[in-house]
Amino acid sequence: MLFLLLYLDSECYALDTSQVVEILPLVSIKRMLRSPQGVVGTINYHGTFVPIIDFSEMVLGRRAPTRLSTRILLLRYSGQDGQPCLVGLVAEKATEIMRCESADFVSAGIINDEAPYLGAIATRPRGLVQRIELSKLLPKVLGNLVIEQPASSR
C-alpha cells in the first residue's frame, strides 16, 4: 500500500493514498464565517465548490502555516446520505510517500476517544508514523454540515 505522509509540528502521520483524488497547492480558500473549528472554507475545483478542512486547526487549534509544503489533499468521501463527494484537507509538509503493508501498522496501545481518527503506528527509518483513519476524521469535524455538490462531481 502507498501512504502519503503529513506532519503536525514534528509528528508524522500517514494517509492511505487510495482516498486521495489529487494533491493541490495551497490555493486561495474562500473563508466561511461561523463554521466549526477546522472547517475553514471552500475552493472552486473545476466548477465545483469543495469544503476545506484544516487538519492543524482541527487538532492543534491553529491554522496550518502557509508554506510551499502545505497542500490541499482532495479526498473522496461518502457524505451522510452515502453519496460520494469531495472534501479538501489542508495538511502540513504533505510531500512524501511511504510504501508499506497494512500489517506493518500495529496498535498504539492507547485508545483516545477524543481523537478516534488516530490509528495504528508503524516504524520507519526516521521514526514512528501514525495512521489517520479518514472514516473517523471527517465525520468528527464535519458533524452535521450538509455537503452539497452537483451530481457531475460525484
NORWOSUL-V649553 format. One record per backbone hydrogen bond with DSSP energy under -0.5 kcal/mol. CO is the residue of the C=O (numbers start at 1). NH is the residue of the N-H. If there is no record, write none. Layout:
# NORWOSUL-V649553
CO_NH + CO_NH
This chain:
# NORWOSUL-V649553
1_100 + 2_17 + 3_98 + 4_15 + 5_96 + 6_13 + 7_92 + 8_11 + 11_8 + 12_130 + 13_6 + 14_132 + 15_4 + 16_19 + 17_20 + 19_21 + 19_76 + 22_24 + 22_74 + 24_72 + 25_27 + 29_31 + 30_42 + 31_33 + 32_35 + 36_39 + 38_40 + 38_54 + 40_32 + 41_52 + 42_30 + 43_45 + 43_50 + 44_46 + 45_48 + 48_45 + 50_43 + 51_88 + 52_40 + 52_41 + 53_55 + 53_90 + 54_58 + 55_59 + 56_60 + 56_61 + 56_62 + 57_61 + 65_67 + 67_70 + 69_71 + 69_94 + 70_26 + 71_73 + 71_91 + 72_24 + 72_74 + 73_75 + 73_89 + 74_21 + 74_22 + 75_87 + 77_79 + 77_85 + 79_82 + 83_79 + 85_77 + 86_51 + 87_75 + 88_53 + 89_73 + 90_55 + 91_71 + 91_94 + 92_7 + 93_95 + 96_5 + 98_3 + 98_100 + 101_104 + 102_105 + 106_121 + 110_112 + 111_113 + 112_115 + 113_116 + 115_118 + 117_119 + 117_133 + 120_131 + 121_106 + 122_129 + 124_127 + 127_124 + 128_12 + 129_122 + 130_14 + 131_119 + 131_133 + 132_134 + 133_136 + 133_137 + 134_138 + 136_140 + 137_141 + 138_142 + 139_143 + 142_145 + 145_147 + 146_148 + 147_149 + 150_153 + 151_154
